[in-house]
Amino acid sequence: MIPGPIEISPSVGAAAAGAPPSHTSPGLIAAFGNALRGMRQVWRADASSQPFVIAGSGTLAMEVAAANLVGPGDRVLVVKTGYFSDRMVEILRRYGAEVAEVGAEVGDAPTVDQVRAALAAGGPWKALFATHVDTSTAVRIDPEPLARLAAEHGALSVFDGVCAVAGEPFEMEGWGADLCFTASQKAIGLPPGLALMVASDRALAARQARTASPPPLYLDWLSWLPIHRAYEEGKPSYFATPATSLVMALAAGLAEIFEEGVEARWQAHQRAADAMRAAWAALGLRLVPKDGLAANTLSALTLPSGLKPAEVVPRIAAQGVLVAGGLHPAIRDTYIRVGHMGVVIHRPIDLERTVRAVAAGVAGDAESAVAAFRRAL
Ligand code: PMP
């Protein structure tokens, strides 16, 4: 129940555990093509967009975003909501970008008006970066107005969807977003190891227009583009060896999402999160995110004063449930994080067990928390 790596389904596990296919085998080519088409559906992206599947973690996806879109002297605005937006700032600076930041107190997010004002105060902007759900605070922003604001300023909009994709609504085409990336070990429900992203045709064009200072070869979309196109056309191809077992798992995981339906999966995350929040309220645990900003993929819970994650997390683990400690440096010692994404949202029995374990960890009343959970579900 940590916010990733999460549990995987039996069919994803089986797909990943087969004999590792060759990168040119018909089965792998078919799975890769299906996975790319499936990603467009999950991201709600149009046919002109380009999905990429590159071996690496979510941080690699962040590097790929920066390396392809940003060069020395480019102005970018980062909307800051926690630890992972700080990481994005650091990465962008290493690529030579001039980074402006618009932030808020821990647990809060800048308003759309504040972002609008920050854009109006500077520029010209190459891109706006925002974290859909910051896993360090569980703060969720609304990407839609930010994507529109970026477009109004002629800037690309880039979303870190690592703790959101497949768990929170996202409409790449409808909102005009230019890039959204995630990592396989989160709500999409695979083992760790894949950086997954979908780029708009505008984002690809921005890379193609950059002739000076090309990105490192492995990070360059243009290295991968012919390979990904070939896989969608059902043809073998090679640039660098893909994580073939994980690609098999990706195709299986996406197929499961489509069985349920993308929107149904978002709604199931919402229901599970609402029920968990009802339990936290019954236990008297305050959420780190301010009202209306709490993500559906995880809960960040402020501990009663005097309790520290270093004692509470092991007490919860003693009940057989693994949750995470704090991550945001400003509040690290005051809160814990409980993931609720992927297969577990359809297992109320495990969610209840988590509620009971957390209740034990904070010496709260498990029965009333479980009752609140059941009523809300
Ligand atoms: N962004 C967000 C929002 C994340 O939650 C994480 C990982 N927890 C990352 C980026 C980095 O991903 P990884 O740990 O897979 O490198």
Residues whose N, C-alpha, C, O or C-beta is under 5 A from the ligand:
A	BS01	PMP	S57 G58 T59 L60 F84 V133 D134 T135 D160 V162 C163 A183
